[in-house]
Amino acid sequence: MLLTTGLARRFFGIPAAQDNGGLRLAARLFGIRNVVLGTWALLSRDQGIDERRLCYRLQAAVDAADLAALAWAGARGDGLLRPALMGGALGGSAVLAWLDLLGDVDGAAPERSAAAA
């Protein structure tokens, strides 16, 4: 999607009248941010509990902030309800996934410390 922002705009239902260089730049910046955060998540999965907990908490916070921004944009109108709902579905599932991973890490913490004893 970094290279096909026009296609992504149409897929998410953003009105053609709102398609401009600023929108495409913002879409690319969000894409780059997600690549960096995804790389961190992949690299942290083999790290200790504290590193994974930090990663999953920050990932969930970032996606929750995105959800808030999408809700605000959808509520304002301007033809952005469909994109806000689609993005919200993706972001909501991401928040739930991060929280699930965080629960796995927090649930595994006592087992590992007990096994080490």
C-alpha positions in Angstrom: 0.0 0.0 0.0 3.0 2.3 0.3 3.3 2.4 -3.4 -0.4 2.1 -4.3 -2.0 4.8 -2.2 -4.5 5.7 -4.9 -5.7 2.1 -5.0 -5.9 2.0 -1.2 -7.9 5.3 -1.2 -10.5 3.7 -3.5 -10.6 0.4 -1.6 -11.3 2.2 1.7 -13.8 4.5 0.1 -12.2 7.9 0.6 -13.8 10.3 -1.8 -11.8 11.2 -5.0 -12.3 14.9 -4.2 -10.2 14.4 -1.1 -7.3 12.6 -2.9 -4.3 14.9 -3.0 -0.6 14.8 -2.3 -1.0 15.4 1.4 -3.4 12.5 1.8 -1.0 10.2 -0.1 2.0 11.4 1.9 0.1 10.8 5.2 -0.8 7.3 4.0 2.8 6.5 3.2 4.0 7.8 6.6 1.4 5.6 8.4 2.6 2.7 6.2 6.2 3.3 7.1 5.3 3.6 10.8 3.5 0.2 10.6 6.5 -1.4 8.9 8.8 -0.2 11.7 6.3 -1.2 14.5 5.8 -4.6 12.8 9.5 -5.2 12.6 9.9 -4.4 16.2 7.1 -6.9 17.1 8.8 -9.6 15.1 12.2 -8.9 16.6 10.8 -8.8 20.2 9.1 -12.1 20.1 12.3 -13.9 20.9 13.2 -11.4 23.7 12.4 -11.5 27.4 9.1 -10.9 28.9 9.7 -7.3 29.8 10.7 -6.4 26.2 7.7 -8.2 24.8 5.4 -6.6 27.3 6.7 -3.1 26.4 6.3 -3.8 22.7 2.8 -5.2 23.0 1.6 -2.3 25.3 3.0 0.4 22.9 1.6 -1.4 19.9 -1.9 -1.5 21.5 -1.6 2.1 22.5 -0.7 3.2 19.0 -3.6 1.3 17.5 -6.0 2.6 20.1 -4.9 6.2 19.3 -5.6 5.4 15.6 -9.0 4.2 16.6 -9.7 7.4 18.4 -8.6 9.4 15.3 -10.8 7.3 13.0 -13.8 7.7 15.3 -13.3 11.5 15.2 -12.9 11.6 11.4 -16.0 9.3 10.9 -18.1 11.4 13.3 -17.2 14.7 11.5 -18.7 13.5 8.3 -17.0 14.8 5.1 -17.7 11.4 3.4 -15.3 9.6 5.7 -17.7 7.3 7.6 -16.9 4.2 5.4 -13.1 4.7 5.6 -13.4 5.2 9.4 -15.4 2.1 9.8 -13.1 0.0 7.6 -10.0 1.4 9.4 -11.7 0.9 12.7 -12.4 -2.7 12.0 -8.7 -3.3 11.2 -7.5 -1.2 14.1 -9.9 -2.8 16.5 -8.8 -6.3 15.6 -5.2 -5.1 16.0 -5.8 -3.8 19.5 -7.5 -7.0 20.5 -4.6 -9.0 19.0 -2.0 -7.0 21.0 -4.0 -7.4 24.2 -4.2 -11.1 23.6 -0.5 -11.3 23.1 0.0 -9.1 26.2 -2.2 -11.6 28.2 -0.1 -14.5 26.9 3.1 -12.7 28.1 1.6 -11.8 31.5 0.2 -15.3 31.9 3.6 -16.9 31.1 5.5 -14.7 33.5 4.7 -16.7 36.7 5.3 -20.0 35.0 8.8 -19.1 33.8 9.8 -17.7 37.2 8.4 -20.9 38.9 10.2 -23.1 36.5 13.5 -21.3 37.2 13.2 -21.8 40.9 
